[in-house]
Amino acid sequence: MNFPHNFSQLSMKDLVEARDLFHAHLINKKNVVATAVGRYLIRKTDFDDLGVFRSSGDKSPRTLQNSIVANISWPCILVFVSQWQDEKDLIGNDNTDIVPKTIYMPDGRTVPVCVVLSGEQQSTSEPVDPDELRFPQNLIGGGFPVYVKSQGAVHIASVGCVVSDGHTFYALTNKHVSGEEGELVYTLFGKEEALIGKSSGKSLSKVGFTKLYPGWQGSNLLVCCDAGLIRIEDIKQWKTDILEIDSIGEVFDLNTFNLSLGLIAEHQVLSGECQDAPNGNVIAYGAVSGLMKGEITAFFYRYKSTGGLEYVSDFLIAGRNGTALNNHHGNSGTVFLLETGATYQPIALHWGQHEFFSGNEKKAYNYSLSTCLSNVCRELDVELVRGWNTDTDFSWGKTGPLLVIL
């Protein structure tokens, strides 16, 4: 990492602008499948037993599993590739396929580029077994499974959290879960099917990047928000808690003034062991996966191009310390919470994982694509609800009339 320039002064806005200018150039390189903005990933083998950077000369594929963000990691553009090839191989075919190490901006700024081999896994289309899911008994809240019946099939997803517009309570999940206005959404209380609500029709799909992040450059760029509101049928059946997560705080408010690279998990390697990051850690409870512990790896993961438009995900979330996130289909709508001291602040709404085809095989990236929760709340004009039924266990519910003071 002997860069000829001091890149530490580069801001998130600088990286967004650089990636926007050069994305088309980068994505058309051989093997490149996506780009993001973040900090340079350093192989764990490049640290000595005291955690000091000592380049080992290791040229093996750089992955999210064998590399970390450290205190010396520069701000950079991350370029994800489906196949790792060294420069000699690429030059043998066509040297225009080489991903540059540095991007040169028209005004003289320079931005480093970090190439990463995507940690891929075989994708599965196996159906979710309802008998293995944790359904509520009498009270439902974040993390519990819900399902919709559509076109002859039953689709399982996850409740994110409870929100309100000041008059009506809603369960927040993904738009592709809630569906069109009036769509019926169910769960099981014990073994009995129960209608928990109907789709309100209030939702977000793709939103222009510059609308969500005014003042930042994002030509022909759309953010996948994928958020939908389910109008709750009976609020007495709900808790505002999320399964197995205590001390839920306010939504972590992010905007162009405070969104920084400091949210990316920064590690240290001592005696060959990767230490837990003191920052950037997130936690979630998915209907299928259960408790998931991850960390923020990058921002604005640019994963798709269709008809001249580019699509991004606000967050790229991986498993901690290079481990698998244990994310599965059926977790759609799960809320990730940022660990901030003794509390957890909701920060992101999970909506998917990036899948691609390699030959005849379908593969998926082993991390979460999630949208910024504060953007979702702002655009849908709702607020997180906390403190309802928090003193009541999920195994039973209150009875009797309900008086809500608005």
C-alpha positions, 0 to 999 in steps of 0.5 A: 500500500505504498501510494504516492499520494495522501488519500486520507483527506478524501471524503465520502462525497469525493468517492461518490463523485469519482465512482460516478465519473468512472463507473462505466469505465470500471464495470466494462472491465473483464470479470467486474460485476459491481463497484462500491465506495469504502476503504482499502482492504488489506490482507491479514497476512500483511500484519505482523504479530504486533498488528503492524503493517508489514507487506508480505508480498502476498498476491493471492485473491483479496476477499472480504474473508481474508482482508480487513479495513485497518487504521491505515486503510485509505478511502477508495473505490471498491471493484468487485470481480467474479474471477481473480486474474493477475495482470499478466493473464489480462495483458495476454488477452487485452490490456484494456481489461486491467483495473487501474490502481488509481483514478485521476479526477479532472481537477487533479484529485486522485482516488485509489482503487481496491479490487476484491474477489466476491465471496460467492456461495451457491444460491439455493431455491429450496423452499422455507420449511415453516416448521423450522420457523419461530412463529409468535404465540400471542404477540408479534414484533420485529424478526417474526415471520409473515407471509403473503399468498400470491399466484398460488404460492406462499411467500415468507418474509420478516417483520422489520419494526413498528412505525407510525405516521401519528395516526396509524400503526404499520409494520415495516417490511419490503415492498416486494413483501407487502405488495399492492394496496389491500394485499392480505398479510398473515402469520401463525399464532401458535398453529392458527393462521392470523391476519396481521394486516393489509398492505397500505399501498405506501411504499418505496421502490427505486428513488433517485440518488440525488433526491435522497442525497442532495448535493452529491453526484449521481447521474442516472443513478437509482437507490433500491429502497424496497420498503413497504408498510403493512397497516396493522389490524390489531395493535394489541397483538404487537410489541415494538421489540425485535426478537433477541435484541434489547435496548432498541434506540432511536433510528440512526439518522444519516444524511449527506452531512454526517454519512462518513467512512467512519461507519465502516468496521475497522479491525486489528490483527494480532498474532494472526487473529482478527480482533473484533471491530469497535465500530461498524457492528450491526445485528439483526434477527431474520425470520429464517436465519435468526440472530445475525451479527454483521458489520458495515463493509461499504456504501453505495454498492452499484450492482445492476445496470438496465436501460441506461440506469444504474442501481445501488444499495445504500449498505453492503453488510458482511459477516463479522471478522470474515465469517459468513453472515448466515443470510438466507431467502426469507429474511426480506424486511429484516432491520439491522441495528448499529451497536452504539454503546449499550443500545442498538439503533436501527440503521438499515432495512435488508432487502436482498443479496446480489446474485449472478450467473457464472456459466450455468451456475447461479451464485450469490454474494455472501452479504446483505444489500440494505437500504438506509432506514432514516431515508425510508422513514423520511420518504414514507413520513413515519417514525419508529415506535418504541416502548409498546408492550416492552414489559410483556413477554412474547408468549402472551398478550394483553387483553381488554380495550386499548386507549392510545394517546396520539 
